[in-house]
Amino acid sequence: MAAILLLPLSFWLGNTWLEIALLAGSVMALMVVELLNTAIETAIDRIGPEWHDLSKRAKDMGSAAVLLTLVFCMGVWGTALYQRLA
């Protein structure tokens, strides 16, 4: 849902095509990693509902990838906002 707002906003916030690409690209990267995390979790759940240490690790690593991408995206957007508004 946030991508619907952030993608058009990247054209307003970015001054050059490189800044626009970085802002929009960070949002798109977050969406891609979230889709991959969902695919991992769905595949693990398809294999079996019972608890297994490797299944937990796979799901945790997918969630960690989403978190790191989210932190990166927030850093890019926070820096761009600070530069634009300060």
Backbone as XML, in Angstrom:
<?xml version="1.0"?>
<chain id="A" units="angstrom">
  <residue number="1" name="MET">
    <atom name="N" x="0.823" y="-1.190" z="0.000"/>
    <atom name="CA" x="0.000" y="0.000" z="0.000"/>
    <atom name="C" x="0.870" y="1.258" z="0.000"/>
  </residue>
  <residue number="2" name="ALA">
    <atom name="N" x="1.965" y="1.205" z="0.744"/>
    <atom name="CA" x="2.833" y="2.377" z="0.804"/>
    <atom name="C" x="3.489" y="2.648" z="-0.550"/>
  </residue>
  <residue number="3" name="ALA">
    <atom name="N" x="3.708" y="1.605" z="-1.339"/>
    <atom name="CA" x="4.333" y="1.781" z="-2.652"/>
    <atom name="C" x="3.466" y="2.637" z="-3.569"/>
  </residue>
  <residue number="4" name="ILE">
    <atom name="N" x="2.156" y="2.554" z="-3.409"/>
    <atom name="CA" x="1.252" y="3.371" z="-4.230"/>
    <atom name="C" x="1.510" y="4.855" z="-3.988"/>
  </residue>
  <residue number="5" name="LEU">
    <atom name="N" x="1.881" y="5.212" z="-2.772"/>
    <atom name="CA" x="2.195" y="6.592" z="-2.445"/>
    <atom name="C" x="3.661" y="6.922" z="-2.737"/>
  </residue>
  <residue number="6" name="LEU">
    <atom name="N" x="4.570" y="6.006" z="-2.395"/>
    <atom name="CA" x="5.992" y="6.301" z="-2.477"/>
    <atom name="C" x="6.526" y="6.369" z="-3.910"/>
  </residue>
  <residue number="7" name="LEU">
    <atom name="N" x="6.020" y="5.534" z="-4.801"/>
    <atom name="CA" x="6.543" y="5.558" z="-6.169"/>
    <atom name="C" x="6.292" y="6.895" z="-6.869"/>
  </residue>
  <residue number="8" name="PRO">
    <atom name="N" x="5.075" y="7.436" z="-6.858"/>
    <atom name="CA" x="4.913" y="8.775" z="-7.449"/>
    <atom name="C" x="5.664" y="9.864" z="-6.680"/>
  </residue>
  <residue number="9" name="LEU">
    <atom name="N" x="5.766" y="9.710" z="-5.364"/>
    <atom name="CA" x="6.466" y="10.684" z="-4.540"/>
    <atom name="C" x="7.956" y="10.735" z="-4.867"/>
  </residue>
  <residue number="10" name="SER">
    <atom name="N" x="8.501" y="9.619" z="-5.341"/>
    <atom name="CA" x="9.922" y="9.602" z="-5.689"/>
    <atom name="C" x="10.230" y="10.562" z="-6.833"/>
  </residue>
  <residue number="11" name="PHE">
    <atom name="N" x="9.272" y="10.799" z="-7.732"/>
    <atom name="CA" x="9.493" y="11.737" z="-8.832"/>
    <atom name="C" x="9.499" y="13.188" z="-8.334"/>
  </residue>
  <residue number="12" name="TRP">
    <atom name="N" x="8.765" y="13.457" z="-7.265"/>
    <atom name="CA" x="8.774" y="14.794" z="-6.685"/>
    <atom name="C" x="10.021" y="15.021" z="-5.835"/>
  </residue>
  <residue number="13" name="LEU">
    <atom name="N" x="10.410" y="13.990" z="-5.097"/>
    <atom name="CA" x="11.500" y="14.128" z="-4.139"/>
    <atom name="C" x="12.871" y="14.109" z="-4.809"/>
  </residue>
  <residue number="14" name="GLY">
    <atom name="N" x="13.034" y="13.298" z="-5.852"/>
    <atom name="CA" x="14.332" y="13.194" z="-6.509"/>
    <atom name="C" x="14.587" y="14.355" z="-7.447"/>
  </residue>
  <residue number="15" name="ASN">
    <atom name="N" x="15.830" y="14.843" z="-7.430"/>
    <atom name="CA" x="16.196" y="15.954" z="-8.306"/>
    <atom name="C" x="16.758" y="15.464" z="-9.630"/>
  </residue>
  <residue number="16" name="THR">
    <atom name="N" x="17.461" y="14.353" z="-9.607"/>
    <atom name="CA" x="18.064" y="13.798" z="-10.818"/>
    <atom name="C" x="17.463" y="12.422" z="-11.074"/>
  </residue>
  <residue number="17" name="TRP">
    <atom name="N" x="17.732" y="11.906" z="-12.268"/>
    <atom name="CA" x="17.199" y="10.578" z="-12.590"/>
    <atom name="C" x="17.810" y="9.524" z="-11.686"/>
  </residue>
  <residue number="18" name="LEU">
    <atom name="N" x="19.047" y="9.744" z="-11.228"/>
    <atom name="CA" x="19.691" y="8.791" z="-10.341"/>
    <atom name="C" x="19.013" y="8.750" z="-8.973"/>
  </residue>
  <residue number="19" name="GLU">
    <atom name="N" x="18.658" y="9.912" z="-8.460"/>
    <atom name="CA" x="17.939" y="9.962" z="-7.179"/>
    <atom name="C" x="16.557" y="9.328" z="-7.303"/>
  </residue>
  <residue number="20" name="ILE">
    <atom name="N" x="15.882" y="9.608" z="-8.387"/>
    <atom name="CA" x="14.555" y="9.011" z="-8.605"/>
    <atom name="C" x="14.672" y="7.493" z="-8.702"/>
  </residue>
  <residue number="21" name="ALA">
    <atom name="N" x="15.685" y="7.026" z="-9.429"/>
    <atom name="CA" x="15.886" y="5.578" z="-9.573"/>
    <atom name="C" x="16.206" y="4.927" z="-8.235"/>
  </residue>
  <residue number="22" name="LEU">
    <atom name="N" x="16.996" y="5.593" z="-7.398"/>
    <atom name="CA" x="17.328" y="5.037" z="-6.094"/>
    <atom name="C" x="16.111" y="5.001" z="-5.179"/>
  </residue>
  <residue number="23" name="LEU">
    <atom name="N" x="15.328" y="6.059" z="-5.179"/>
    <atom name="CA" x="14.122" y="6.096" z="-4.344"/>
    <atom name="C" x="13.111" y="5.048" z="-4.801"/>
  </residue>
  <residue number="24" name="ALA">
    <atom name="N" x="12.802" y="5.037" z="-6.094"/>
    <atom name="CA" x="11.833" y="4.065" z="-6.611"/>
    <atom name="C" x="12.394" y="2.645" z="-6.532"/>
  </residue>
  <residue number="25" name="GLY">
    <atom name="N" x="13.694" y="2.506" z="-6.795"/>
    <atom name="CA" x="14.316" y="1.180" z="-6.755"/>
    <atom name="C" x="14.319" y="0.570" z="-5.373"/>
  </residue>
  <residue number="26" name="SER">
    <atom name="N" x="14.497" y="1.398" z="-4.352"/>
    <atom name="CA" x="14.476" y="0.855" z="-2.987"/>
    <atom name="C" x="13.087" y="0.340" z="-2.624"/>
  </residue>
  <residue number="27" name="VAL">
    <atom name="N" x="12.063" y="1.027" z="-3.091"/>
    <atom name="CA" x="10.690" y="0.572" z="-2.843"/>
    <atom name="C" x="10.418" y="-0.723" z="-3.615"/>
  </residue>
  <residue number="28" name="MET">
    <atom name="N" x="10.855" y="-0.754" z="-4.868"/>
    <atom name="CA" x="10.651" y="-1.959" z="-5.681"/>
    <atom name="C" x="11.439" y="-3.144" z="-5.113"/>
  </residue>
  <residue number="29" name="ALA">
    <atom name="N" x="12.658" y="-2.891" z="-4.623"/>
    <atom name="CA" x="13.452" y="-3.958" z="-4.011"/>
    <atom name="C" x="12.741" y="-4.528" z="-2.787"/>
  </residue>
  <residue number="30" name="LEU">
    <atom name="N" x="12.148" y="-3.652" z="-1.996"/>
    <atom name="CA" x="11.397" y="-4.108" z="-0.827"/>
    <atom name="C" x="10.226" y="-4.994" z="-1.245"/>
  </residue>
  <residue number="31" name="MET">
    <atom name="N" x="9.532" y="-4.608" z="-2.304"/>
    <atom name="CA" x="8.406" y="-5.417" z="-2.777"/>
    <atom name="C" x="8.878" y="-6.778" z="-3.297"/>
  </residue>
  <residue number="32" name="VAL">
    <atom name="N" x="10.010" y="-6.806" z="-3.996"/>
    <atom name="CA" x="10.549" y="-8.063" z="-4.518"/>
    <atom name="C" x="10.956" y="-8.985" z="-3.377"/>
  </residue>
  <residue number="33" name="VAL">
    <atom name="N" x="11.660" y="-8.454" z="-2.381"/>
    <atom name="CA" x="12.093" y="-9.278" z="-1.247"/>
    <atom name="C" x="10.886" y="-9.787" z="-0.465"/>
  </residue>
  <residue number="34" name="GLU">
    <atom name="N" x="9.860" y="-8.972" z="-0.331"/>
    <atom name="CA" x="8.646" y="-9.421" z="0.358"/>
    <atom name="C" x="7.970" y="-10.558" z="-0.411"/>
  </residue>
  <residue number="35" name="LEU">
    <atom name="N" x="7.932" y="-10.454" z="-1.731"/>
    <atom name="CA" x="7.369" y="-11.544" z="-2.539"/>
    <atom name="C" x="8.180" y="-12.826" z="-2.391"/>
  </residue>
  <residue number="36" name="LEU">
    <atom name="N" x="9.504" y="-12.712" z="-2.383"/>
    <atom name="CA" x="10.352" y="-13.894" z="-2.200"/>
    <atom name="C" x="10.159" y="-14.497" z="-0.810"/>
  </residue>
  <residue number="37" name="ASN">
    <atom name="N" x="10.016" y="-13.657" z="0.206"/>
    <atom name="CA" x="9.757" y="-14.154" z="1.555"/>
    <atom name="C" x="8.423" y="-14.905" z="1.606"/>
  </residue>
  <residue number="38" name="THR">
    <atom name="N" x="7.428" y="-14.363" z="0.955"/>
    <atom name="CA" x="6.128" y="-15.034" z="0.912"/>
    <atom name="C" x="6.238" y="-16.375" z="0.197"/>
  </residue>
  <residue number="39" name="ALA">
    <atom name="N" x="7.025" y="-16.419" z="-0.869"/>
    <atom name="CA" x="7.225" y="-17.677" z="-1.590"/>
    <atom name="C" x="7.924" y="-18.715" z="-0.712"/>
  </residue>
  <residue number="40" name="ILE">
    <atom name="N" x="8.917" y="-18.289" z="0.037"/>
    <atom name="CA" x="9.623" y="-19.206" z="0.945"/>
    <atom name="C" x="8.663" y="-19.745" z="2.000"/>
  </residue>
  <residue number="41" name="GLU">
    <atom name="N" x="7.915" y="-18.864" z="2.615"/>
    <atom name="CA" x="6.996" y="-19.303" z="3.664"/>
    <atom name="C" x="5.913" y="-20.221" z="3.118"/>
  </residue>
  <residue number="42" name="THR">
    <atom name="N" x="5.412" y="-19.930" z="1.924"/>
    <atom name="CA" x="4.392" y="-20.780" z="1.325"/>
    <atom name="C" x="4.948" y="-22.162" z="0.994"/>
  </residue>
  <residue number="43" name="ALA">
    <atom name="N" x="6.163" y="-22.195" z="0.455"/>
    <atom name="CA" x="6.776" y="-23.488" z="0.127"/>
    <atom name="C" x="7.038" y="-24.308" z="1.382"/>
  </residue>
  <residue number="44" name="ILE">
    <atom name="N" x="7.503" y="-23.668" z="2.439"/>
    <atom name="CA" x="7.752" y="-24.374" z="3.699"/>
    <atom name="C" x="6.444" y="-24.906" z="4.278"/>
  </residue>
  <residue number="45" name="ASP">
    <atom name="N" x="5.398" y="-24.098" z="4.241"/>
    <atom name="CA" x="4.100" y="-24.549" z="4.754"/>
    <atom name="C" x="3.523" y="-25.667" z="3.901"/>
  </residue>
  <residue number="46" name="ARG">
    <atom name="N" x="3.824" y="-25.684" z="2.615"/>
    <atom name="CA" x="3.320" y="-26.732" z="1.715"/>
    <atom name="C" x="3.972" y="-28.075" z="2.028"/>
  </residue>
  <residue number="47" name="ILE">
    <atom name="N" x="5.246" y="-28.025" z="2.438"/>
    <atom name="CA" x="5.975" y="-29.254" z="2.738"/>
    <atom name="C" x="5.345" y="-29.981" z="3.916"/>
  </residue>
  <residue number="48" name="GLY">
    <atom name="N" x="4.958" y="-29.227" z="4.934"/>
    <atom name="CA" x="4.336" y="-29.867" z="6.090"/>
    <atom name="C" x="4.105" y="-28.882" z="7.208"/>
  </residue>
  <residue number="49" name="PRO">
    <atom name="N" x="3.056" y="-29.087" z="7.983"/>
    <atom name="CA" x="2.726" y="-28.153" z="9.065"/>
    <atom name="C" x="3.544" y="-28.388" z="10.342"/>
  </residue>
  <residue number="50" name="GLU">
    <atom name="N" x="4.244" y="-29.526" z="10.427"/>
    <atom name="CA" x="4.977" y="-29.813" z="11.656"/>
    <atom name="C" x="6.191" y="-28.900" z="11.781"/>
  </residue>
  <residue number="51" name="TRP">
    <atom name="N" x="6.586" y="-28.654" z="13.037"/>
    <atom name="CA" x="7.711" y="-27.772" z="13.316"/>
    <atom name="C" x="9.014" y="-28.481" z="13.003"/>
  </residue>
  <residue number="52" name="HIS">
    <atom name="N" x="9.927" y="-27.770" z="12.344"/>
    <atom name="CA" x="11.260" y="-28.292" z="12.066"/>
    <atom name="C" x="12.245" y="-27.128" z="12.158"/>
  </residue>
  <residue number="53" name="ASP">
    <atom name="N" x="13.423" y="-27.409" z="12.691"/>
    <atom name="CA" x="14.417" y="-26.355" z="12.896"/>
    <atom name="C" x="14.820" y="-25.692" z="11.577"/>
  </residue>
  <residue number="54" name="LEU">
    <atom name="N" x="15.001" y="-26.467" z="10.512"/>
    <atom name="CA" x="15.398" y="-25.881" z="9.230"/>
    <atom name="C" x="14.281" y="-25.035" z="8.621"/>
  </residue>
  <residue number="55" name="SER">
    <atom name="N" x="13.039" y="-25.446" z="8.825"/>
    <atom name="CA" x="11.911" y="-24.641" z="8.349"/>
    <atom name="C" x="11.873" y="-23.299" z="9.072"/>
  </residue>
  <residue number="56" name="LYS">
    <atom name="N" x="12.097" y="-23.330" z="10.369"/>
    <atom name="CA" x="12.118" y="-22.097" z="11.154"/>
    <atom name="C" x="13.249" y="-21.190" z="10.696"/>
  </residue>
  <residue number="57" name="ARG">
    <atom name="N" x="14.420" y="-21.762" z="10.451"/>
    <atom name="CA" x="15.555" y="-20.962" z="9.997"/>
    <atom name="C" x="15.283" y="-20.327" z="8.643"/>
  </residue>
  <residue number="58" name="ALA">
    <atom name="N" x="14.675" y="-21.075" z="7.732"/>
    <atom name="CA" x="14.370" y="-20.530" z="6.405"/>
    <atom name="C" x="13.394" y="-19.365" z="6.511"/>
  </residue>
  <residue number="59" name="LYS">
    <atom name="N" x="12.367" y="-19.523" z="7.331"/>
    <atom name="CA" x="11.397" y="-18.446" z="7.506"/>
    <atom name="C" x="12.029" y="-17.243" z="8.203"/>
  </residue>
  <residue number="60" name="ASP">
    <atom name="N" x="12.878" y="-17.489" z="9.186"/>
    <atom name="CA" x="13.544" y="-16.393" z="9.892"/>
    <atom name="C" x="14.485" y="-15.627" z="8.966"/>
  </residue>
  <residue number="61" name="MET">
    <atom name="N" x="15.192" y="-16.347" z="8.102"/>
    <atom name="CA" x="16.104" y="-15.679" z="7.172"/>
    <atom name="C" x="15.337" y="-14.855" z="6.134"/>
  </residue>
  <residue number="62" name="GLY">
    <atom name="N" x="14.203" y="-15.348" z="5.696"/>
    <atom name="CA" x="13.369" y="-14.570" z="4.787"/>
    <atom name="C" x="12.860" y="-13.303" z="5.444"/>
  </residue>
  <residue number="63" name="SER">
    <atom name="N" x="12.448" y="-13.421" z="6.695"/>
    <atom name="CA" x="11.984" y="-12.241" z="7.435"/>
    <atom name="C" x="13.120" y="-11.263" z="7.690"/>
  </residue>
  <residue number="64" name="ALA">
    <atom name="N" x="14.316" y="-11.775" z="7.952"/>
    <atom name="CA" x="15.476" y="-10.908" z="8.160"/>
    <atom name="C" x="15.822" y="-10.162" z="6.876"/>
  </residue>
  <residue number="65" name="ALA">
    <atom name="N" x="15.685" y="-10.818" z="5.732"/>
    <atom name="CA" x="15.941" y="-10.160" z="4.449"/>
    <atom name="C" x="14.959" y="-9.009" z="4.237"/>
  </residue>
  <residue number="66" name="VAL">
    <atom name="N" x="13.704" y="-9.219" z="4.592"/>
    <atom name="CA" x="12.706" y="-8.154" z="4.487"/>
    <atom name="C" x="13.065" y="-7.003" z="5.415"/>
  </residue>
  <residue number="67" name="LEU">
    <atom name="N" x="13.474" y="-7.313" z="6.638"/>
    <atom name="CA" x="13.838" y="-6.274" z="7.604"/>
    <atom name="C" x="15.026" y="-5.449" z="7.104"/>
  </residue>
  <residue number="68" name="LEU">
    <atom name="N" x="16.059" y="-6.109" z="6.593"/>
    <atom name="CA" x="17.226" y="-5.383" z="6.101"/>
    <atom name="C" x="16.874" y="-4.501" z="4.908"/>
  </residue>
  <residue number="69" name="THR">
    <atom name="N" x="16.028" y="-4.998" z="4.028"/>
    <atom name="CA" x="15.609" y="-4.196" z="2.885"/>
    <atom name="C" x="14.760" y="-3.019" z="3.340"/>
  </residue>
  <residue number="70" name="LEU">
    <atom name="N" x="13.928" y="-3.219" z="4.343"/>
    <atom name="CA" x="13.121" y="-2.134" z="4.890"/>
    <atom name="C" x="14.000" y="-1.058" z="5.530"/>
  </residue>
  <residue number="71" name="VAL">
    <atom name="N" x="15.027" y="-1.469" z="6.265"/>
    <atom name="CA" x="15.950" y="-0.509" z="6.870"/>
    <atom name="C" x="16.681" y="0.279" z="5.781"/>
  </residue>
  <residue number="72" name="PHE">
    <atom name="N" x="17.108" y="-0.421" z="4.718"/>
    <atom name="CA" x="17.758" y="0.252" z="3.592"/>
    <atom name="C" x="16.811" y="1.269" z="2.953"/>
  </residue>
  <residue number="73" name="CYS">
    <atom name="N" x="15.586" y="0.858" z="2.713"/>
    <atom name="CA" x="14.591" y="1.733" z="2.082"/>
    <atom name="C" x="14.332" y="2.959" z="2.964"/>
  </residue>
  <residue number="74" name="MET">
    <atom name="N" x="14.190" y="2.750" z="4.262"/>
    <atom name="CA" x="13.965" y="3.868" z="5.174"/>
    <atom name="C" x="15.171" y="4.802" z="5.204"/>
  </residue>
  <residue number="75" name="GLY">
    <atom name="N" x="16.375" y="4.249" z="5.109"/>
    <atom name="CA" x="17.573" y="5.077" z="5.082"/>
    <atom name="C" x="17.647" y="5.935" z="3.834"/>
  </residue>
  <residue number="76" name="VAL">
    <atom name="N" x="17.330" y="5.345" z="2.690"/>
    <atom name="CA" x="17.337" y="6.090" z="1.427"/>
    <atom name="C" x="16.304" y="7.207" z="1.479"/>
  </residue>
  <residue number="77" name="TRP">
    <atom name="N" x="15.086" y="6.864" z="1.890"/>
    <atom name="CA" x="14.015" y="7.863" z="1.926"/>
    <atom name="C" x="14.263" y="8.916" z="2.999"/>
  </residue>
  <residue number="78" name="GLY">
    <atom name="N" x="14.780" y="8.503" z="4.154"/>
    <atom name="CA" x="15.071" y="9.465" z="5.208"/>
    <atom name="C" x="16.152" y="10.451" z="4.787"/>
  </residue>
  <residue number="79" name="THR">
    <atom name="N" x="17.189" y="9.953" z="4.134"/>
    <atom name="CA" x="18.248" y="10.827" z="3.646"/>
    <atom name="C" x="17.733" y="11.786" z="2.581"/>
  </residue>
  <residue number="80" name="ALA">
    <atom name="N" x="16.921" y="11.277" z="1.671"/>
    <atom name="CA" x="16.365" y="12.127" z="0.612"/>
    <atom name="C" x="15.443" y="13.202" z="1.189"/>
  </residue>
  <residue number="81" name="LEU">
    <atom name="N" x="14.619" y="12.819" z="2.152"/>
    <atom name="CA" x="13.737" y="13.807" z="2.785"/>
    <atom name="C" x="14.534" y="14.861" z="3.548"/>
  </residue>
  <residue number="82" name="TYR">
    <atom name="N" x="15.560" y="14.415" z="4.260"/>
    <atom name="CA" x="16.390" y="15.351" z="5.008"/>
    <atom name="C" x="17.073" y="16.334" z="4.047"/>
  </residue>
  <residue number="83" name="GLN">
    <atom name="N" x="17.603" y="15.819" z="2.955"/>
    <atom name="CA" x="18.287" y="16.666" z="1.986"/>
    <atom name="C" x="17.315" y="17.648" z="1.326"/>
  </residue>
  <residue number="84" name="ARG">
    <atom name="N" x="16.123" y="17.195" z="1.048"/>
    <atom name="CA" x="15.139" y="18.042" z="0.367"/>
    <atom name="C" x="14.548" y="19.110" z="1.297"/>
  </residue>
  <residue number="85" name="LEU">
    <atom name="N" x="14.289" y="18.745" z="2.554"/>
    <atom name="CA" x="13.586" y="19.641" z="3.468"/>
    <atom name="C" x="14.498" y="20.465" z="4.365"/>
  </residue>
  <residue number="86" name="ALA">
    <atom name="N" x="15.761" y="20.056" z="4.488"/>
    <atom name="CA" x="16.677" y="20.793" z="5.380"/>
    <atom name="C" x="17.445" y="21.871" z="4.644"/>
  </residue>
</chain>
